[in-house]
Amino acid sequence: RQGGFLPQDFLPFRRAPRAKMRLPWVAAAALQAAWPASTAHLDGRFTAPPRGFARGARASARPAVVMMAEVECDVVIVGGGPAGCTCALYTARADHKTVVLDKNPAVGALAITSHIANYPGVDRTMSGQALLDMMSEQAIAYGTDYRRAQVFMVDVEGEYKMVYTPDATFKARVLVLATGAMGRPPSFKGEDTFLGKGVSYCATCDGAFYRDSEVAVV
């Protein structure tokens, strides 16, 4: 969950033939808000409500078709954690137009770490969030376009990779998935509650914190 998405975050979809796709994406939510009985299709069509449909002032409303912005770039990176920021640093510095799509920078494995004790060159009092902020700022300084966005669909067929978010569609020659290490659901009761408070996912990283204590390995 490190600033990116999980496979189960994708919505099921049916791909329309590219030749018939007149709109990059039709926001179904916007259509439903303006005309609850309408149905949006990936090829740009919408199905009108049945005859006699009426619901107050909405009965005469026209469907609100939202044209999503399309952003072209060389590289789109899904995930804004250490892997995503490192990739962005190198690609942006090499003058490749780079976009990072980060779902939530505050929930990744590094972001929830209270302090960094074993990373070379980092003060042991630094928090994971502070280190992550430095990484993203460094990537941005080299020209990375960093965006807070939830990816809900990707299309990797063809020369260009298409990445869909609620606000825009991203068209890139290269797609990098850097979705982090927090995607596994809890395997026992209380695991998520005590994460970082006795529950750890890395014996090498955190074993020293529990020296002389009773430890269970699951």
C-alpha positions as CSV (number, residue, x, y, z in Angstrom):
1,R,0.0,0.0,0.0
2,Q,3.1,2.2,-0.1
3,G,1.7,5.2,-2.0
4,G,0.4,3.1,-4.8
5,F,-2.3,0.5,-5.3
6,L,-2.9,-3.2,-4.9
7,P,-4.1,-5.6,-7.5
8,Q,-7.5,-5.8,-5.7
9,D,-7.8,-2.1,-6.0
10,F,-8.5,-2.5,-9.7
11,L,-12.1,-2.3,-10.8
12,P,-13.3,-5.0,-13.2
13,F,-13.6,-3.7,-16.7
14,R,-14.2,-4.7,-20.3
15,R,-11.8,-3.1,-22.8
16,A,-13.4,-1.5,-25.8
17,P,-11.7,-1.7,-29.2
18,R,-9.3,1.2,-29.5
19,A,-10.7,2.3,-32.9
20,K,-14.1,2.9,-31.3
21,M,-12.9,4.6,-28.1
22,R,-14.0,8.2,-28.6
23,L,-13.4,9.4,-25.1
24,P,-10.3,8.7,-23.0
25,W,-12.6,7.9,-20.1
26,V,-16.2,8.7,-19.1
27,A,-16.6,9.3,-15.4
28,A,-19.5,7.0,-14.5
29,A,-19.9,8.6,-11.1
30,A,-20.5,12.0,-12.7
31,L,-23.0,10.5,-15.1
32,Q,-24.9,8.9,-12.2
33,A,-24.9,12.1,-10.2
34,A,-26.6,14.0,-13.0
35,W,-28.8,11.2,-14.4
36,P,-29.0,8.2,-12.0
37,A,-30.5,5.8,-14.6
38,S,-27.9,6.4,-17.3
39,T,-25.1,3.9,-18.0
40,A,-21.6,4.9,-19.1
41,H,-19.5,2.8,-21.5
42,L,-15.8,2.8,-22.2
43,D,-16.3,3.6,-25.9
44,G,-17.9,6.9,-25.0
45,R,-21.6,5.9,-25.4
46,F,-24.2,6.2,-22.7
47,T,-27.5,4.4,-22.4
48,A,-30.5,6.7,-21.8
49,P,-33.0,6.0,-19.0
50,P,-36.2,4.1,-19.7
51,R,-39.3,5.9,-21.0
52,G,-41.2,7.7,-18.3
53,F,-38.3,8.0,-16.0
54,A,-38.7,10.9,-13.7
55,R,-37.0,12.0,-10.5
56,G,-37.7,15.6,-9.6
57,A,-35.6,18.2,-11.4
58,R,-33.2,15.4,-12.6
59,A,-35.8,14.1,-15.0
60,S,-35.0,16.8,-17.6
61,A,-31.2,16.9,-16.9
62,R,-28.8,16.0,-19.7
63,P,-26.1,13.4,-19.0
64,A,-22.9,15.1,-17.7
65,V,-20.1,13.6,-19.8
66,V,-16.8,14.4,-18.3
67,M,-13.8,14.6,-20.7
68,M,-10.8,13.5,-18.6
69,A,-7.5,15.2,-19.2
70,E,-4.9,13.1,-21.0
71,V,-1.3,13.5,-19.9
72,E,1.5,12.2,-22.1
73,C,4.9,11.4,-20.6
74,D,7.9,9.1,-21.0
75,V,7.6,7.2,-17.7
76,V,4.6,6.9,-15.3
77,I,5.4,5.4,-11.9
78,V,2.6,4.0,-9.7
79,G,3.8,4.3,-6.1
80,G,5.6,7.1,-4.3
81,G,7.6,5.1,-1.8
82,P,11.4,4.6,-1.8
83,A,11.4,2.4,-5.0
84,G,9.1,4.9,-6.9
85,C,11.1,7.9,-5.8
86,T,14.4,6.3,-6.7
87,C,13.1,5.4,-10.1
88,A,11.8,8.9,-10.6
89,L,15.1,10.4,-9.5
90,Y,17.0,8.5,-12.2
91,T,14.5,8.9,-15.0
92,A,13.8,12.6,-14.4
93,R,17.6,13.3,-14.1
94,A,18.0,11.6,-17.5
95,D,15.6,14.1,-19.0
96,H,12.7,11.6,-19.3
97,K,9.3,13.2,-18.6
98,T,8.3,11.4,-15.4
99,V,5.0,11.3,-13.5
100,V,4.7,9.7,-10.1
101,L,1.2,8.7,-9.0
102,D,1.0,8.3,-5.2
103,K,-2.3,7.1,-3.6
104,N,-1.4,8.1,-0.1
105,P,2.1,9.0,1.0
106,A,1.3,8.5,4.7
107,V,0.4,4.8,4.7
108,G,3.4,3.0,3.3
109,A,5.9,0.8,5.1
110,L,8.5,3.6,5.4
111,A,6.0,6.3,6.2
112,I,4.6,4.5,9.3
113,T,8.1,3.8,10.7
114,S,8.7,5.9,13.8
115,H,12.5,6.2,13.3
116,I,15.2,4.9,11.1
117,A,18.0,3.1,13.0
118,N,19.9,1.2,10.4
119,Y,20.0,3.1,7.1
120,P,23.5,4.4,6.1
121,G,24.0,8.1,6.4
122,V,20.6,8.7,8.1
123,D,20.4,10.1,11.7
124,R,18.9,7.4,13.9
125,T,16.3,9.9,15.2
126,M,14.9,10.6,11.8
127,S,11.3,9.3,11.1
128,G,10.4,7.3,8.1
129,Q,8.0,10.0,6.9
130,A,10.8,12.6,7.1
131,L,13.1,10.4,5.0
132,L,10.3,9.7,2.5
133,D,9.7,13.5,2.2
134,M,13.4,14.0,1.4
135,M,13.2,11.3,-1.3
136,S,10.2,12.8,-3.0
137,E,11.5,16.3,-2.8
138,Q,14.8,15.2,-4.4
139,A,12.9,13.6,-7.3
140,I,10.7,16.6,-7.7
141,A,13.8,18.9,-7.8
142,Y,15.0,17.0,-10.9
143,G,11.6,17.6,-12.7
144,T,9.4,14.8,-11.6
145,D,5.7,15.5,-11.8
146,Y,4.4,14.2,-8.4
147,R,0.7,13.7,-8.1
148,R,-1.6,12.4,-5.4
149,A,-3.9,10.0,-7.3
150,Q,-5.6,6.7,-7.0
151,V,-5.0,4.4,-10.0
152,F,-8.0,2.2,-10.7
153,M,-7.1,0.7,-14.1
154,V,-4.2,0.2,-16.4
155,D,-3.9,-0.9,-20.0
156,V,-0.5,-2.3,-21.0
157,E,-1.3,-3.5,-24.5
158,G,0.2,-1.7,-27.4
159,E,3.1,0.7,-27.7
160,Y,1.8,3.1,-25.0
161,K,0.7,2.2,-21.5
162,M,-2.5,3.8,-20.3
163,V,-3.0,4.5,-16.6
164,Y,-6.4,5.7,-15.4
165,T,-7.2,7.9,-12.4
166,P,-10.4,9.7,-11.4
167,D,-8.8,13.1,-12.6
168,A,-6.7,12.2,-15.6
169,T,-5.5,9.5,-18.0
170,F,-1.8,9.1,-18.3
171,K,-0.2,7.8,-21.6
172,A,3.4,6.7,-21.3
173,R,6.0,4.7,-23.1
174,V,7.1,3.0,-19.9
175,L,5.0,2.0,-16.8
176,V,6.7,1.2,-13.5
177,L,4.8,-0.5,-10.7
178,A,6.3,0.4,-7.3
179,T,3.3,-0.4,-5.1
180,G,5.1,-1.2,-1.9
181,A,5.2,-3.9,0.7
182,M,2.0,-3.2,2.7
183,G,-0.5,-5.1,0.5
184,R,-0.9,-8.3,2.5
185,P,-4.0,-8.4,4.7
186,P,-3.6,-9.2,8.4
187,S,-3.1,-12.9,9.1
188,F,-4.1,-12.9,12.8
189,K,-6.2,-10.8,15.1
190,G,-4.5,-7.6,16.3
191,E,-1.8,-7.6,13.7
192,D,-2.8,-4.3,12.2
193,T,-3.6,-2.8,15.6
194,F,-0.1,-3.5,17.0
195,L,1.9,-2.9,13.9
196,G,5.0,-0.9,15.0
197,K,4.1,-1.5,18.6
198,G,5.4,-5.1,18.9
199,V,4.5,-6.5,15.6
200,S,7.2,-6.3,12.9
201,Y,7.6,-7.6,9.4
202,C,11.4,-7.6,9.3
203,A,13.6,-9.6,11.7
204,T,16.8,-8.1,10.3
205,C,15.5,-4.5,10.6
206,D,13.7,-4.7,13.9
207,G,15.1,-7.8,15.7
208,A,17.5,-5.6,17.8
209,F,14.5,-3.8,19.3
210,Y,13.3,-7.0,21.0
211,R,16.6,-8.2,22.4
212,D,16.1,-10.2,25.6
213,S,12.4,-10.4,25.0
214,E,10.1,-13.3,24.1
215,V,9.5,-13.3,20.4
216,A,7.1,-15.3,18.3
217,V,7.6,-15.9,14.6
218,V,4.4,-16.4,12.6
